[in-house]
C-alpha cells in the first residue's frame, strides 16, 4: 500500500510539524530556562554561604578579642581606687601615701583632699590629694619611686620643692599633688 500525498497536503503536514515543534519548544523553554537559572542561583547561594562562613569566623575572632579586652580591662581596673564615692577614694589615696611615706621613713605634715576632676572618659574620675613632707633628697626620690610603682595607679600631678631657712641644708620641704583614678558607679 502506497500513500500518495499531493503537494498541498505535503505543505500542510510540514507546516503542522513545524508548528508542533514550535509548540513543544515553547512549552519546554521555561523548563530549560529554569535549569539555567537554577545553576546561576546555586552559584549565587554558594558565594553567599562562603561570605557568611567568613563572617562567622570573623565573629569568633571578634568574640575572642572581646574576651581578651574584658580580661585586660579587669586587670587594669584592679589598680583603680576603691570606694564608691570620691571621699572614700581619697581615703584610699591617703592610705597608700601613708604606707609609702612610712616605708620611705618620711613624715607627712599636712594632707589636703582636692576637688575631684572629671576625666576624658565618662566613667572615670581623678581624685587628687595634696600633701606636704619634710625629707632629704634621697627620701623624696625613694618616695616618688614608690608612688609611681604603687599597685594603685597613682600619678604625680604637681611637685614643689623648697629649701627652708634652717641650718640643716639636707632637709627640704615638698608639696606634692598625687592623683588616683576611680571608676564612677554606673547609673
C-alpha positions as CSV (number, residue, x, y, z in Angstrom):
1,X,0.0,0.0,0.0
2,X,1.3,3.3,-1.0
3,X,0.2,6.6,0.2
4,X,0.2,9.3,-2.2
5,X,0.3,12.7,-0.9
6,X,-0.2,15.6,-3.1
7,X,1.8,18.8,-2.8
8,X,-0.7,20.8,-0.9
9,X,-1.1,18.1,1.8
10,X,2.6,17.8,2.0
11,X,3.0,21.5,2.8
12,X,0.2,21.3,5.3
13,X,1.9,18.4,7.1
14,X,5.3,20.2,7.1
15,X,3.6,23.4,8.5
16,X,1.8,21.3,11.1
17,X,5.1,19.6,12.1
18,X,6.9,23.0,12.3
19,X,4.0,24.3,14.5
20,X,4.1,21.2,16.6
21,X,7.9,21.6,17.0
22,X,7.4,25.3,18.0
23,X,4.7,24.3,20.4
24,X,7.0,21.8,22.1
25,X,9.8,24.3,22.2
26,X,7.5,27.0,23.6
27,X,6.2,24.5,26.2
28,X,9.7,23.2,27.3
29,X,11.6,26.5,27.1
30,X,10.7,27.7,30.6
31,X,11.9,24.3,31.9
32,X,15.3,24.6,30.2
33,X,15.5,28.3,31.3
34,X,14.7,27.2,34.8
35,X,17.6,24.8,34.8
36,X,19.9,27.5,33.7
37,X,18.6,30.0,36.3
38,X,18.9,27.3,39.0
39,X,22.6,26.9,38.1
40,X,23.2,30.6,38.5
41,X,21.1,30.7,41.7
42,X,23.1,27.8,43.1
43,X,26.4,29.7,42.3
44,X,25.0,32.8,44.0
45,X,23.9,30.8,47.1
46,X,27.4,29.2,47.3
47,X,29.0,32.7,47.2
48,X,26.7,33.9,49.9
49,X,27.4,30.8,52.0
50,X,31.2,31.4,51.7
51,X,30.6,35.1,52.7
52,X,28.5,34.0,55.7
53,X,31.2,31.5,56.8
54,X,33.8,34.2,56.7
55,X,31.6,36.4,58.8
56,X,31.1,33.7,61.3
57,X,34.9,33.2,61.5
58,X,35.4,36.9,62.0
59,X,32.7,36.9,64.6
60,X,34.5,34.1,66.5
61,X,37.8,36.1,66.2
62,X,36.0,39.2,67.5
63,X,34.5,37.2,70.4
64,X,38.0,36.1,71.4
65,X,39.3,39.6,71.2
66,X,36.4,40.9,73.3
67,X,37.1,38.3,76.0
68,X,40.7,39.3,75.9
69,X,39.9,43.0,76.2
70,X,37.4,42.3,79.1
71,X,40.2,40.5,80.9
72,X,42.7,43.3,80.3
73,X,40.1,45.9,81.5
74,X,39.5,43.9,84.7
75,X,43.2,43.6,85.2
76,X,43.7,47.4,84.6
77,X,40.8,48.3,86.8
78,X,42.2,46.3,89.7
79,X,44.7,49.2,90.1
80,X,41.9,51.8,90.4
81,X,41.0,53.4,93.7
82,X,38.4,51.6,95.8
83,X,35.4,53.3,97.3
84,X,32.0,54.3,96.0
85,X,32.5,58.0,96.5
86,X,35.3,60.4,95.8
87,X,35.7,60.9,99.6
88,X,36.3,57.2,100.1
89,X,38.6,57.1,97.1
90,X,40.6,60.0,98.6
91,X,41.0,57.9,101.8
92,X,42.4,55.1,99.7
93,X,45.0,57.6,98.2
94,X,45.8,58.8,101.7
95,X,46.3,55.2,103.0
96,X,48.6,54.4,100.1
97,X,50.6,57.6,100.6
98,X,50.9,56.9,104.4
99,X,52.2,53.5,103.6
100,X,54.7,54.8,101.0
101,X,55.8,57.6,103.5
102,X,56.4,55.1,106.3
103,X,58.4,52.8,104.1
104,X,60.5,55.8,102.9
105,X,60.9,57.0,106.6
106,X,59.2,60.3,105.8
107,X,56.6,62.0,107.9
108,X,53.6,63.6,106.2
109,X,53.0,67.0,107.7
110,X,49.7,68.0,106.1
111,X,47.2,66.4,103.8
112,X,44.5,68.1,101.7
113,X,42.0,66.4,99.5
114,X,41.4,68.5,96.4
115,X,38.2,68.7,94.2
116,X,37.7,65.5,92.1
117,X,38.3,66.1,88.4
118,X,36.3,64.6,85.5
119,X,38.5,62.7,83.1
120,X,38.1,62.5,79.3
121,X,36.4,59.2,79.7
122,X,32.8,59.4,81.2
123,X,33.1,56.6,83.7
124,X,36.3,57.7,85.4
125,X,37.3,60.4,87.8
126,X,40.6,61.7,89.0
127,X,41.0,62.1,92.8
128,X,43.8,64.5,93.7
129,X,45.4,64.7,97.1
130,X,47.9,67.3,98.1
131,X,50.4,66.7,100.9
132,X,53.4,68.3,102.4
133,X,56.5,66.4,103.7
134,X,59.9,67.3,105.1
135,X,62.6,65.0,103.9
136,X,66.1,64.6,102.4
137,X,66.6,64.4,98.6
138,X,67.2,60.6,98.9
139,X,64.0,60.1,100.8
140,X,61.9,62.2,98.3
141,X,63.5,60.2,95.4
142,X,62.5,56.9,97.1
143,X,59.1,58.2,97.9
144,X,58.5,59.4,94.3
145,X,59.6,56.0,93.0
146,X,57.3,54.1,95.4
147,X,54.3,56.3,94.4
148,X,55.0,55.7,90.7
149,X,55.4,51.9,91.2
150,X,52.4,51.5,93.6
151,X,49.9,48.8,92.8
152,X,47.3,51.6,92.7
153,X,47.5,53.8,89.6
154,X,48.8,57.0,91.1
155,X,50.4,59.9,89.2
156,X,52.2,62.8,90.5
157,X,50.4,65.9,89.1
158,X,52.5,68.6,90.7
159,X,55.6,68.9,92.9
160,X,57.1,71.9,94.5
161,X,60.3,71.6,96.4
162,X,61.8,74.3,98.6
163,X,64.7,74.6,101.0
164,X,63.6,76.1,104.3
165,X,65.7,78.8,106.0
166,X,67.3,76.5,108.6
167,X,70.8,75.4,109.4
168,X,70.2,71.8,108.2
169,X,70.6,72.2,104.4
170,X,69.9,68.5,103.8
171,X,66.3,68.8,104.7
172,X,63.8,70.0,102.1
173,X,60.1,70.7,102.2
174,X,58.0,69.4,99.4
175,X,54.4,69.9,98.4
176,X,53.2,67.0,96.2
177,X,49.9,66.6,94.4
178,X,49.1,62.9,93.7
179,X,46.1,61.8,91.8
180,X,44.5,58.4,91.6
181,X,41.7,57.2,89.3
182,X,38.4,55.8,90.4
183,X,35.6,54.3,88.4
184,X,32.2,56.0,88.8
185,X,29.3,53.9,89.8
186,X,27.2,53.1,86.7
187,X,23.8,54.6,86.6
